[in-house]
C-alpha cells in the first residue's frame, strides 16, 4: 500500500515539474517571438527582405515544435 502511495506522489511531483517547465517554455517563447518579430521587421525596413522572411519562417517552425511538445506532454 505504501509503495503505491509513494508512486502516486512521485508521479504528481513529476507532473507538477513538467507543468512548470512547459509554462516556462511558453513564456520564453513569448519573449523570443517579440524579439524575433522586432528583428525581422528591422531587417525588412533595412532592405534585407530575404533575411526577414527566413526569420519569420524559423519562428513559425519553432512555434510548431513547441506546440507539438506541449500536446505530447
Residue pairs with C-beta under 8 A, 6 or more apart in sequence:
18 73
22 69
22 70
22 73
25 66
25 69
25 70
26 66
26 70
29 62
29 63
29 66
32 59
32 62
33 59
33 63
36 55
36 56
36 58
36 59
37 59
39 55
40 51
40 52
40 55
40 56
40 59
41 52
43 49
43 51
43 52
43 55
44 52
